[in-house]
Amino acid sequence: MNNFIVFLFVITICFGLSEACAESRLVFKNELGKGNILHVKCQSYNPSMNHPQIDIQPDRYHIFFVPAEERTTYNCRLFYPLKKDPNERPSENHYPNLEAFRAGTGSNKCGQYREWSARHDGIYFRRCAITPLGHVLNWTTTAPKRRRLLSWTIKT
């Protein structure tokens, strides 16, 4: 009987340790308001996990699912065009090199959650879906480049 109990204990431990690892989620939300499209371009060190540029409409979100067996880092560029004066070239608010996701090691890389939210006053972040978003980064504004007017003088 003791051998049977030990056998059941060993089997239970084996099944408990081989539990499946949940996918991690990387969420980008657009809270910029009507008429502002958030553009997200993410790259990974693993070329097979790179994503094309994604355009997120106002009050929408996009979720990347990161496989649990992959240990990777996502670096993203977030930007949106600013309302422009018809007489000026367009400018944009952007954040050029955001480390949006880095998988942990061992069991820490299972089921991670990262949410980035874009608002006019900055970029907000949270690691848990039930906690409130917190302001973490400010936008960098790209000013329009001014054109030089060439003046020509004719000597007579």
C-alpha positions as CSV (number, residue, x, y, z in Angstrom):
1,M,0.0,0.0,0.0
2,N,2.9,2.4,0.8
3,N,4.4,1.8,-2.6
4,F,1.1,2.6,-4.3
5,I,0.9,5.9,-2.3
6,V,4.4,6.8,-3.3
7,F,3.6,5.9,-7.0
8,L,0.5,8.2,-7.0
9,F,2.6,11.0,-5.4
10,V,5.3,10.7,-8.1
11,I,2.7,10.6,-10.9
12,T,0.9,13.7,-9.4
13,I,4.2,15.6,-9.2
14,C,5.1,14.7,-12.8
15,F,1.7,15.9,-14.2
16,G,1.8,19.0,-12.0
17,L,5.2,20.1,-13.3
18,S,4.4,19.5,-16.9
19,E,1.5,21.9,-16.9
20,A,1.1,23.9,-20.1
21,C,2.4,27.4,-20.2
22,A,-0.1,30.2,-21.2
23,E,0.6,32.6,-24.0
24,S,1.6,36.1,-23.1
25,R,-0.4,39.1,-24.4
26,L,0.9,42.4,-25.6
27,V,-2.0,45.0,-26.0
28,F,-1.9,48.4,-27.7
29,K,-4.9,50.7,-27.2
30,N,-5.8,53.9,-29.0
31,E,-7.3,56.4,-26.6
32,L,-6.4,59.4,-28.7
33,G,-10.0,60.3,-29.7
34,K,-11.9,60.7,-32.9
35,G,-9.9,61.1,-36.1
36,N,-6.5,60.1,-34.6
37,I,-5.1,56.8,-35.9
38,L,-2.3,55.2,-33.8
39,H,0.4,53.5,-35.9
40,V,2.4,50.7,-34.3
41,K,5.5,49.0,-35.9
42,C,7.1,46.3,-33.8
43,Q,10.2,44.3,-34.3
44,S,11.7,41.3,-32.5
45,Y,15.2,39.8,-32.3
46,N,13.5,36.7,-33.8
47,P,12.8,37.6,-37.5
48,S,9.9,35.2,-37.7
49,M,8.0,37.1,-35.1
50,N,8.2,40.6,-36.7
51,H,5.0,42.3,-37.5
52,P,4.0,44.8,-40.2
53,Q,2.9,48.3,-39.3
54,I,-0.5,48.2,-37.7
55,D,-3.0,51.1,-37.8
56,I,-5.3,51.2,-34.8
57,Q,-8.5,53.2,-35.1
58,P,-9.8,55.4,-32.3
59,D,-11.1,53.6,-29.2
60,R,-9.8,50.2,-30.5
61,Y,-7.0,47.9,-29.5
62,H,-4.7,45.3,-31.0
63,I,-3.4,42.2,-29.2
64,F,-0.2,40.4,-30.0
65,F,0.0,36.8,-28.7
66,V,3.5,35.8,-27.8
67,P,4.1,32.0,-27.8
68,A,5.2,30.7,-24.4
69,E,8.2,28.8,-25.7
70,E,9.7,31.9,-27.2
71,R,12.0,34.2,-25.2
72,T,11.9,37.4,-27.1
73,T,11.9,41.2,-26.8
74,Y,9.5,43.5,-28.8
75,N,10.8,47.0,-29.6
76,C,8.1,49.2,-31.1
77,R,7.7,52.6,-32.7
78,L,4.4,54.3,-31.8
79,F,3.3,57.4,-33.6
80,Y,0.3,59.4,-34.7
81,P,0.0,62.5,-37.0
82,L,-0.9,65.8,-35.5
83,K,-3.6,68.0,-36.9
84,K,-2.0,70.2,-39.4
85,D,-2.3,73.7,-40.6
86,P,-2.9,73.6,-44.4
87,N,0.1,75.9,-44.9
88,E,2.5,73.7,-43.0
89,R,4.0,70.3,-43.5
90,P,2.6,67.5,-41.3
91,S,4.2,66.8,-37.9
92,E,3.7,63.8,-35.6
93,N,3.9,62.7,-32.0
94,H,6.0,59.6,-31.7
95,Y,8.0,57.4,-29.4
96,P,10.8,55.8,-31.5
97,N,12.1,52.9,-29.5
98,L,9.7,51.5,-26.9
99,E,10.6,48.2,-25.3
100,A,7.0,46.9,-25.2
101,F,7.6,43.4,-24.1
102,R,10.5,41.2,-22.8
103,A,9.8,37.6,-21.9
104,G,11.1,36.4,-18.6
105,T,13.1,33.2,-18.0
106,G,11.8,29.9,-16.8
107,S,8.2,29.9,-15.4
108,N,8.2,33.8,-15.3
109,K,7.5,33.9,-19.0
110,C,4.2,32.2,-18.9
111,G,1.0,34.2,-19.2
112,Q,2.5,37.7,-19.0
113,Y,0.3,40.7,-19.7
114,R,1.5,44.1,-21.0
115,E,-0.9,46.9,-22.0
116,W,0.2,50.2,-23.6
117,S,-2.4,52.9,-24.1
118,A,-1.8,56.0,-26.2
119,R,-3.3,59.3,-25.1
120,H,-2.6,62.9,-26.1
121,D,-0.7,63.6,-22.9
122,G,1.5,60.6,-23.1
123,I,1.8,56.8,-23.1
124,Y,0.2,54.8,-20.3
125,F,1.1,51.2,-19.1
126,R,0.0,48.4,-16.9
127,R,1.1,44.8,-16.2
128,C,-2.2,43.5,-14.8
129,A,-5.6,43.9,-16.5
130,I,-7.4,44.9,-13.3
131,T,-5.0,47.6,-12.2
132,P,-5.4,51.2,-13.4
133,L,-3.2,52.5,-16.2
134,G,-0.3,54.7,-15.1
135,H,1.5,57.5,-17.1
136,V,5.0,56.3,-18.0
137,L,6.3,58.1,-21.1
138,N,5.9,61.4,-22.9
139,W,5.6,61.8,-26.7
140,T,8.3,63.3,-28.7
141,T,7.0,65.9,-31.3
142,T,8.6,66.0,-34.7
143,A,8.3,69.6,-35.9
144,P,7.8,70.2,-39.6
145,K,11.0,71.0,-41.5
146,R,11.0,74.5,-42.8
147,R,11.9,75.0,-46.5
148,R,14.6,77.5,-47.3
149,L,13.6,80.1,-49.8
150,L,16.3,80.7,-52.3
151,S,16.8,84.2,-53.4
152,W,18.5,84.9,-56.6
153,T,20.0,88.2,-57.6
154,I,20.9,89.1,-61.1
155,K,23.9,91.3,-61.5
156,T,23.8,93.8,-64.4
